[in-house]
Amino acid sequence: MTFWRMLNLEGRAGAIMLAALVAMALLTPWIAPGDPLAITGEPMLRPFASSAHIFGTDRLGRDVLAGLLHGTRTTLLVACFSAAVALIVGSIIGTLAGYLGGLADTVLMRMTEAFQTVPSFLLALAAVSVTGPSVPTLIFAISLGTWTQAARVTRAEVLSLRERDFVAAARTLGMRPLEIAFREVLPNAFGPTASLAAISVAAAILIEAALSFLGFGDPNRVTWGSMIAEGRTVLRAAPYLSIVPGVALVVTVLGVHLLGRGLSRTERLQP
Amino acid sequence: MYISVDRDKLREHQKLRLTPEFSLPPLVSFFLRRLATALPVLAVVLVGSFLVLEAASGDAVDAYVARSGSMDAEQIAQLRQEWGLDQGPAHRFKAYASALARGDLGWSTAFERPVASVILERLPITLLLMGVATALAFVLGSLLGVIAGAYLGSFRDRFLSTSSLALYAVPGFWLGLVLIVIFAVDLRWLPSGGIESVASGKTGPARVADIGAHLILPVASLAMVYLALYLRLMRDRMSEIWRDPFVNALKARGLSRRRIVWRHVARNAVLPVVTMLGLQAAAMLGGSVVVESVFAIPGFGRLAAEAVARRDTPLLLGVILGSAITVIIVNLLVDLAYGKLDPRVRVGR
């Protein structure tokens, strides 16, 4: 409950939204059992027209609610893992560049710059085209374009930390440079990097949605992006098929941003 | 102590003055320095994407055979040899790099044309789209940001801040679909896709108006996220500047609030927004991939999706390089503009 009290109004709203989404994702096997890609009713039922299909059905007769729920799982899975990979890889590269300095720093930062020069969505697209679409490759592809910010932030933090006394103390103790970098400096530099988590998760959700909207997502899973793309073919007759999953996307990303802002506010209050 | 430092600097300065062959105009040396950092970055992009795309299973010949349907093994081998795909990766990279040095980006197997000509044909449309979207997002975003930041904590500040946060969560491609439903399907005010009316025979101002009408929805769906971002950035920066002592000095001198807001607080707050313009260039180019697909605009962004869908590796490589160069040039222009806006930062010093 202390966590709850730490948050401001915005942060609490975000926490509630995300908690609801996680609950939805966890309870999916009970609310909407079976394959969400299976045809379960008449095609193109309007929302709220039938009690068996509250959100209606798509043009093939698949339940929209089941798609939404299973989409929540895919979205949260891909977004959380790719944000985690991006933050971990970014902080490792940032620590190496910042702590080692010299040639290693130059090479690693030029590499980071190169990754930042190419749009991260384009990188993800190219990576998926090479590896083929599946959940692990999507996670890899998305984190390929999003680790750079974490690397830059960690490097800046490490540069200011490495002259501190505790690093000198570790050196006097006889620790090896890489040991100092990862056991002493990195844990202390991780705070500012962790505050990028919300932005990374939100970016990952949007990239995943855009990839599956273009048809480069995992074909065996329902995602919100693929539902929007599916609904687009009947946009004139049934716009709700594209609009409903998009609302789910907006709510999720908004929840992540709200919680992230709420957390960073409370962090700033503590010295 | 201070004097001696000044003398050193003076001597340094005079030395430069006395040797005119080493003092380039500031703008030229600025460009040279930027080129020196941009070239290694481009080289990393080139080698990296070449190696990654090399790892793809199936090459352009496989895709070509799959599309044409009927080819025997001998023809396939001949085609591989013709396109240089029978050689090792190192040899092919050397061939690609030396062709690139002559401005040749290779042959697009999907379009049956040189990659460079496909890209040059598509790029202006995307630059127009991005340019208009950036201008709109920057002007409206920073104006609304000033309105929100002028009276912190007021109703309009809270209203604008909250709605910008909501807007920031809206994916551009979905916004595009919603705008199509509203303005093209229901109201029938605007066209739902394309860059201009097909075979309309329009010329001159009529054609410009036609393209403008086609651009409204894509520009809106591309720009909204950035509008929200710039609004927030402007407002947050202004809230920091209000706490700065120089604002109190201005108030004490009796300047009107309007003058303090616009001439002093807003002017200082706009600088990080300008920096952000450059940082967001890559993201916006990525966003244009999806937005152009939604609106069926034959632009550079959609080319990326087409290259992936049709397994056209040379084209995808060209698109990646082209977008990297675009991003570098946009950042260069932003830095030049920054120097104009902020007298403390001057190019070439």
Interface residues (C-beta under 8 A of the other chain):
Chain A: E10 R110 M111 E113 A114 Q116 T117 V118 P119 S120 F121 L122 L125 A126 A127 V128 S129 V130 G132 A202 L206 A209 A210 F213 L214 G215 F216 I228 R232 L235 R236 P239 S242 I243 G246 L249 V250 V251 V253 L254 H257 L258 R261
Chain B: T37 P40 V41 L42 V44 V45 G48 S49 V52 L53 A55 A56 S57 L165 A166 Y168 A169 V170 P171 F173 W174 L177 V178 I180 V181 V185 A282 A283 L285 G286 G287 V289 V290 S293 V294 A304 A305 V308 A309 R311 L316 V319 I320 S323 A324 V327 I328
